[in-house]
Amino acid sequence: MNDDMTLVGAQVLAERLAKLGIVSAALGMAALVTACFAPIAGDVNDAVIVDRAELPSISNADSGIEPLLREMAGRRLIRPSQARAAVKDDGTAERLARKLKLQGVVESEGQYIAYIGIEKAGVRTVRQGEQVLNFSVDKVEPGRVMLSLEGVQIALTH
């Protein structure tokens, strides 16, 4: 008798969980459809305008497309960003840089080559554009090597 009641109880529980799963899936789909297709409420005037520059007038706009294209060809249509991107410095570059020591810089065939000592790994030669210990070698010059890691600049000197 006890086993029958346990079996019936388990079946009822399984049916309820199945129904709950179907209802949850339906509600989730309804929320997804609403989020995808419902218009976004809000006033356009709430937007923050960072930079509004006056557009220069086009002198010969009524004389056809050819003069207009010639005039537009000499204009700068897209302005690059004037602000530099923020660099998140979590100290990784400095920790890795402590494992590096500039041993020297030599010139060979018009190109500078740096000898960098790497803690527990020996000395390695690097040129501009190569990688050393996850750093990019940005510049090699007499007495100094400029490295970068995720936007953080490090200068190795003697």
C-alpha positions, 0 to 999 in steps of 0.5 A: 500500500505504501509503495502504491502511494509513493508511486502515485505521488511520484507520478503526480509530481512528475506531471506537475513538473512537466506542466510547470516546465511547459508554462515556464517555456511558454512565458520565456518565449513570450518575453523573448518575442515581446523584447524582440518585436515591441517598440522601445518606449522613450523620447528621442529628446532624452538622447545625449548629444555629444557633439553637434557640428554644423554641416557646411553648405554645398555651393553647387548642389543644383548644378548636377551630380558631377560637380557635387561629387568633385566637391565632396571628394575633397571633404573629410566625411568621417572624423576620427575619434578625438578621445583615446580609449581608456586602458584598464591597467590591472598590473599584469604588464608591470608584473611581467615586465619585472621578469624582463631585463634589457641586456643591450641593443645592436644595429644590424643591416639598418635595423635595431635588435634588442637582447632581452633577458627573461627570468628563468628562460635566458636571453632572447633577441627581438625586433620591432613587431615581434612578441616577447612574454605576451608583450608586443615590441613596439619600438627598439632604439639604442638603450631602450625598448618600448613594449605594450600589453593590452594598451599598457606601455612599458619602457625597458632600459639598461 
